[in-house]
């Protein structure tokens, strides 16, 4: 009887752990979406400011150095968000919950159950 209670407890714990992991996964995904929106807005603001600076100095939009500066600015602004994105992907990968195998447990304890 004790084995049956133990197995039922494992299944219930698994379901609770699975629900908790799914909630954490959803929170991480929501944070990733918010970070992506923040990153996009930040890049747009930085690029707009840089373009305004170039426009005020009399540069036209055809200069090669301007595009290089804007590319560098975009990469620098996005870098912390890209690193955080990779960290969140790793967190999601680690949220796996191991499903209990009741049959294996029973077979390994068959002597105790039959005994």
Secondary structure as UniProt FT lines:
FT   HELIX           2..56
FT   TURN            57..58
FT   TURN            61..62
FT   HELIX           64..94
FT   HELIX           102..108
FT   HELIX           110..114
//
